[in-house]
Amino acid sequence: RILLGKDLSVPLSPEAVKETEDDTSALLSYLRRLPTIPWKEVAAGQMVYDSVCVTCHGIYGRGDGLMSPSLTPRPRDLTTTKYQKQLNDSELFRIITDGHGSMPATGDVITPEDRRAVVAFVRLLSPGYELYDRFCEVCHGTQGIPPEIAQRELFGGASAQTRTPVFDKKYLQAHSDKQLQGWVRHMLKQHHVTEHSKNREEG
């Protein structure tokens, strides 16, 4: 929690319920993107990001890395829709290459191929990506394909009827936003119940 921020739960205040609905919409939007993501390039970009960018931009690109308080100007939040839309891939590649503000140039230390891969990973950064990575990936897999170890260790080898679904194009086309939102809300509630029970046991 210290590293990753607020917990994912369904509190009772009106303000918190609105926040939960915002989380639901963000996660649904990310789920819809899963089949279209260039995973090989993204994986390469994440490796570079984690070694070069994360100390300033933070794990999820929110500009909250360990070095960010000492920088002027502070690293921007890469996850906002406004920022993602205001730059095309070529402009983002140029910023990564030449630097901007307190961000140093990387053209001499990162290959053009790796810089293009970083662009692909940065395009993934969003509130939905963070939520999925923190709370869904362990069961559903990075690419929406549940790992066998999760089925075996977490669910005792579920049957074909109860196995965790694969979030591929076929599955997403067969389910409406309303159906998927219901699933997301259910998972949020399950997580809230688990956290509530844990807190009662610890109390």
C-alpha positions as CSV (number, residue, x, y, z in Angstrom):
1,R,0.0,0.0,0.0
2,I,2.9,2.4,0.7
3,L,4.3,1.8,-2.8
4,L,1.1,1.6,-4.8
5,G,-1.3,4.0,-3.1
6,K,-5.0,3.6,-2.3
7,D,-6.7,0.2,-1.9
8,L,-9.4,-0.9,-4.4
9,S,-12.6,-1.2,-2.4
10,V,-16.3,-0.2,-2.4
11,P,-16.7,2.3,0.5
12,L,-20.1,3.7,1.5
13,S,-19.8,7.5,1.1
14,P,-21.4,9.0,-2.1
15,E,-18.0,10.5,-3.1
16,A,-16.3,7.0,-2.7
17,V,-19.1,5.3,-4.7
18,K,-18.5,7.8,-7.6
19,E,-14.8,7.0,-7.4
20,T,-15.6,3.3,-7.6
21,E,-17.7,3.9,-10.7
22,D,-14.8,5.9,-12.2
23,D,-12.6,2.8,-11.5
24,T,-15.2,0.5,-13.1
25,S,-15.3,2.7,-16.3
26,A,-11.5,2.9,-16.5
27,L,-11.1,-0.9,-16.0
28,L,-13.8,-1.6,-18.7
29,S,-12.0,0.6,-21.1
30,Y,-8.7,-1.2,-20.5
31,L,-10.3,-4.6,-20.9
32,R,-11.6,-3.6,-24.3
33,R,-8.1,-2.7,-25.4
34,L,-6.5,-6.0,-24.4
35,P,-6.8,-7.9,-27.7
36,T,-5.3,-4.9,-29.7
37,I,-2.2,-4.3,-27.6
38,P,1.2,-5.2,-29.3
39,W,2.4,-7.2,-26.3
40,K,5.9,-8.1,-27.6
41,E,6.8,-4.5,-28.1
42,V,5.1,-3.4,-24.9
43,A,7.1,-6.0,-22.9
44,A,10.4,-4.7,-24.3
45,G,9.3,-1.1,-23.6
46,Q,8.4,-1.9,-20.0
47,M,11.9,-3.3,-19.4
48,V,13.4,-0.1,-20.6
49,Y,10.9,2.0,-18.7
50,D,11.5,0.1,-15.4
51,S,15.3,0.6,-15.7
52,V,15.4,4.2,-17.0
53,C,12.1,6.0,-16.4
54,V,10.4,4.6,-13.3
55,T,12.5,6.5,-10.7
56,C,11.0,9.8,-11.9
57,H,7.7,8.8,-13.6
58,G,6.7,6.1,-11.1
59,I,5.6,2.5,-11.6
60,Y,2.3,3.5,-13.3
61,G,3.4,6.7,-14.9
62,R,1.7,9.1,-12.5
63,G,4.8,11.2,-12.0
64,D,5.3,10.0,-8.5
65,G,8.7,8.2,-8.7
66,L,11.2,8.4,-5.9
67,M,13.1,11.2,-7.6
68,S,10.1,13.3,-8.5
69,P,10.0,15.6,-5.4
70,S,13.6,16.8,-6.2
71,L,12.8,17.7,-9.8
72,T,11.7,21.1,-11.2
73,P,9.4,20.9,-13.0
74,R,8.0,17.7,-11.6
75,P,7.4,14.8,-13.9
76,R,4.0,14.9,-15.6
77,D,1.3,12.4,-15.2
78,L,1.5,10.2,-18.3
79,T,-1.8,8.4,-17.6
80,T,-4.3,11.2,-18.3
81,T,-6.4,11.1,-21.4
82,K,-5.5,14.7,-22.1
83,Y,-1.8,14.0,-22.2
84,Q,-2.2,10.8,-24.2
85,K,-4.3,12.6,-26.8
86,Q,-2.2,15.7,-27.1
87,L,0.9,13.9,-28.5
88,N,1.2,11.5,-31.4
89,D,3.7,8.7,-31.4
90,S,6.3,10.7,-33.3
91,E,6.1,13.6,-30.8
92,L,6.4,11.2,-27.9
93,F,9.4,9.5,-29.5
94,R,11.1,12.9,-29.9
95,I,10.6,13.8,-26.3
96,I,12.0,10.4,-25.2
97,T,14.9,11.0,-27.5
98,D,15.7,14.7,-26.9
99,G,14.4,15.1,-23.4
100,H,12.0,17.8,-22.1
101,G,12.1,20.0,-19.0
102,S,13.9,18.1,-16.2
103,M,13.9,14.9,-18.3
104,P,17.3,14.2,-19.9
105,A,17.8,13.1,-23.5
106,T,18.1,9.3,-24.0
107,G,19.1,9.2,-27.7
108,D,22.7,8.4,-26.8
109,V,21.9,5.6,-24.3
110,I,18.7,3.9,-25.7
111,T,18.4,2.4,-29.2
112,P,15.7,3.7,-31.5
113,E,14.0,0.3,-31.4
114,D,13.9,0.5,-27.6
115,R,12.6,4.0,-27.7
116,R,9.8,3.0,-30.0
117,A,9.0,0.2,-27.5
118,V,8.9,2.7,-24.7
119,V,6.3,4.7,-26.7
120,A,4.2,1.5,-27.0
121,F,4.4,0.9,-23.2
122,V,3.6,4.6,-22.4
123,R,0.5,4.2,-24.5
124,L,-0.6,1.5,-22.1
125,L,-0.4,3.7,-19.1
126,S,-3.8,4.7,-17.8
127,P,-6.0,4.3,-14.6
128,G,-7.4,1.1,-16.2
129,Y,-4.0,-0.4,-16.7
130,E,-3.0,0.3,-13.1
131,L,-6.2,-1.2,-11.7
132,Y,-5.8,-4.3,-13.9
133,D,-2.2,-4.8,-13.1
134,R,-2.7,-4.4,-9.4
135,F,-5.9,-6.4,-8.9
136,C,-6.7,-8.6,-12.0
137,E,-3.4,-9.7,-13.6
138,V,-2.6,-12.4,-11.0
139,C,-5.7,-14.4,-12.0
140,H,-6.5,-13.2,-15.6
141,G,-2.9,-12.8,-16.8
142,T,-1.1,-9.8,-18.3
143,Q,-2.7,-10.3,-21.7
144,G,-6.1,-11.4,-20.4
145,I,-5.1,-15.1,-20.8
146,P,-5.3,-16.7,-17.3
147,P,-2.1,-18.6,-16.4
148,E,-2.5,-22.2,-15.6
149,I,-0.8,-21.8,-12.3
150,A,-3.5,-19.4,-11.2
151,Q,-6.2,-21.9,-12.1
152,R,-4.4,-24.6,-10.2
153,E,-3.2,-22.8,-7.2
154,L,-6.0,-20.3,-6.6
155,F,-9.0,-22.3,-7.9
156,G,-7.9,-25.9,-7.5
157,G,-8.0,-26.6,-11.2
158,A,-11.4,-25.2,-12.3
159,S,-13.6,-27.1,-14.7
160,A,-14.2,-25.8,-18.2
161,Q,-17.5,-24.3,-17.1
162,T,-16.0,-22.3,-14.2
163,R,-12.6,-21.5,-15.5
164,T,-11.5,-17.8,-15.6
165,P,-12.4,-16.4,-19.0
166,V,-9.9,-15.4,-21.6
167,F,-10.4,-11.7,-22.5
168,D,-9.9,-12.2,-26.2
169,K,-11.7,-10.5,-29.1
170,K,-14.3,-13.3,-29.2
171,Y,-15.2,-13.0,-25.5
172,L,-15.3,-9.2,-25.5
173,Q,-17.5,-9.1,-28.6
174,A,-19.9,-11.6,-27.0
175,H,-20.4,-9.5,-23.9
176,S,-21.9,-6.0,-23.7
177,D,-20.4,-3.2,-21.6
178,K,-23.3,-3.6,-19.2
179,Q,-22.4,-7.3,-18.7
180,L,-18.7,-6.5,-18.2
181,Q,-19.5,-3.7,-15.8
182,G,-21.5,-6.1,-13.7
183,W,-18.5,-8.5,-13.6
184,V,-16.1,-5.6,-12.6
185,R,-18.5,-4.4,-9.9
186,H,-18.8,-7.9,-8.6
187,M,-15.0,-8.2,-8.4
188,L,-14.7,-4.9,-6.6
189,K,-17.3,-6.0,-4.1
190,Q,-15.5,-9.3,-3.6
191,H,-12.3,-7.5,-2.9
192,H,-14.1,-5.2,-0.5
193,V,-15.6,-8.2,1.4
194,T,-12.1,-9.9,1.6
195,E,-10.5,-6.7,2.9
196,H,-13.3,-6.1,5.4
197,S,-13.0,-9.7,6.8
198,K,-9.2,-9.4,7.0
199,N,-9.5,-6.2,8.9
200,R,-12.0,-7.7,11.4
201,E,-9.6,-10.7,11.9
202,E,-6.7,-8.4,12.5
203,G,-8.7,-6.2,14.8
